[in-house]
Amino acid sequence: MLVHKNESPAKPARVVLLGAGGFVAPVLARLLAATQIPVHALSSKQIDLTAEGAGSRLAEELQPSDAVVMVAALTPDKGRDIGTLMKNLRMGENACRALGSARPAHFIYISSDSVYDARLSSLLNEDSTCEPTDLYCLMHIARERMLEQACRATAIPLTVVRPCSIYGPGDTHNSYGPNRFVRTALADGKIKLFGGGEETRHHVYVGDVAELIRLCLVHGSTGVLNAATGHAVSFAEVADRVAAAVGRGVTVEKTPRANPVTHRHFDTSALVKAFPSFRAASLDAGLAQTVAGMSGPS
């Protein structure tokens, strides 16, 4: 559950973005700039958070009035092994070191809905049990705990946002779901499903994730928030809607199933209570934006 410091929105003095070269940060940077919030975007080219001494270098970039948003992580497409896990944990360690000396005004960590126990069949919410099923999930759980400890020790307000599967133009991961479906539909005229695509998931448009982060910033929110849509959709339905959005006679192919069918549903009452005026983009609207963005100039 989120707690707001600011009943009325108040712009932070400056927002420092960690992970500026990724998927979400550029969208967030544009949104903040459009609302006249100063942004200092840092990518791995400016500071490699996996490197020795990165914590000290990051601390030099931070000011006490800053709000920091960390969307920096090596995602599963970069590796699922122990080496990738350790690099991600070093990034978290260096972020914590920077917080210990720089002590900014607010810290927002972008985690993942993958932290929740995949065996749970009930509606998931912010209090549901976290249980790692792979090293990527373990990484986010560990970094959340590391940042909780660092922020508690320095009295820095902490927000953890756990998005469901994010899609939209500018995607850098090509993960299974809307992003990959749009790419293959545009490039090959086909979409391949795992099995029949029966699994249901929440698919969140990247612009909505950016807006929820902005709301957390201007309200000085602390706590945990799931970025979910309130409506789970099967991959088969997503594929059909992508095919319709592309509109080129795209074929949807089923493949032999290698894993059991699982579903994931979220209770979004905490999100509605925190930001009652927020409205997530419909899947069709988000897919239309994604297709337009990935199609390039005509």
Secondary structure, DSSP 8 states (H G I E B T S, - for coil): --EES-SS----SEEEEE-TTSSHHHHHHHHHHHTT--EEEE-TTT--TTSTTHHHHHHHH--TTEEEEE-----GGG--SHHHHHHHHHHHHHHHHHHHHH--SEEEEE--GGGB-TT--S-B-TTS-B--SSHHHHHHHHHHHHHHHHHHHHT--EEEEEE-EEESTT-SS--TTHHHHHHHHHHHSEEEESTT---EE-EEEHHHHHHHHHHHHHTTEEEEEEE--S--EEHHHHHHHHHHHH-S--EEEE----S------B--HHHHHH-TT-----HHHHHHHHHHHHH---
